[in-house]
Amino acid sequence: MDPQSRISEKIEILIATVALLVITGCTTAISPNTASAVDLEKKGLVLATLRYSGNVANARYVRTEIYLWRAAAEDSGLRHWTIDSSKELWLIELPIGHYRIADWRLGGGIEKSEGTEQSFEFDVRPGEVTYLGEFNVAMAPSRLSGNVVYPRAALFLEDRYEKTEEMFRKQYSSLSAVPVRDVAPLRVVSIPVPKREPAVWPISLTEPYNTR
């Protein structure tokens, strides 16, 4: 390959990488060690937990991702923030504004089907923690084919404020004076899979995603 071709290839890879970063979003999770550095005059915090229920035998082989999108009209709609199954308690730093949750996936393997375009919306305000609720990933019986599992699940949002606030106060002592606003639904809310073409991604049973 001549030098000019190598340069062109590197440019194409760089452009593709930047584009991928733009559309895949980010997660600004706050750890107990960095919590005191958050500027709560300009940013807000979002608190939530995630757990598996139902047929959890195959939960360790999947990765659940829940996407938080800016709902403001001036936002491009390309950037989102992610809560995933890598841990139970999530505290995320977000710009002040209006958000919605209408998209999620069982990473690496969900049998996606048609669903209604419903969403859960909330506001992030400065100087406070917004409690969303507990995301309950209810695992349904999976289809097995040899060494491959095709997991299925439903996502529910539930109010577990007392339990979550206790966990939050213990882990984030530096934010003990910050008020927590509970916006979790009064009843269990189902967040359906958005409308799109059905698709299936298999997962190998020999490669677990979650180790907790």
C-alpha positions, 0 to 999 in steps of 0.5 A: 500500500502506498503512503497516500493510501495509508493516509487516506485509510487513517483519515477514514478510520478517524472519521468513523471513530468520531462518528461512532463516539457522537452517536453512541453517547456517553456516561458521566457516572460519579464515584464516591471519590469524585462526588465532591468535585461536581459543580451543582450550580451548573449540573444536576445528578440522577440516581437510579438502581438496576436489578434482574428478576424472573428467570435470572439464570442467564442474566450473567450472560447479558448486558442491559443498557438504558438510554437517557436522551435530551428531550429539548427541541434544540438538542440534536438528539444524537447524544445520550447517557447510559445506565447499564447492568455493570453495577447496581447503584448509579449516580450520573452527572447531567446538564440541566434540562428535560430528558426521556427514557424510551430506548433500551436493549439487552446488549448482545442478545435480545429478541426485539419486537414491535412496541409502543412509542411510550417514554418516561420523562423527567427534569434535571435541576441544579443543586439536587439529586433526581431519583428515577427509580429502580429499573427491574429487568424481568428476564423471560424464558430464553430460547436455547440453540446448542451453545447459544442463548437467545434471552428475552426480557421486559423492562419496568421502572419501580419506586424503591426510594427508601432503599435507594436513598439509604444506599446513596447516603452510605456510599456518597457521604460527601453529598449528604446535604444535597436534597433528593427529589423523587420522580419515580412513578407511583405505580410500576411503569413498563418501558417497551421496546421501541418500534423497529424491525425485529432482530435477534443477536445470539450470545455465547453461554461461555462468555458472561457479561456480568460478574457481580 
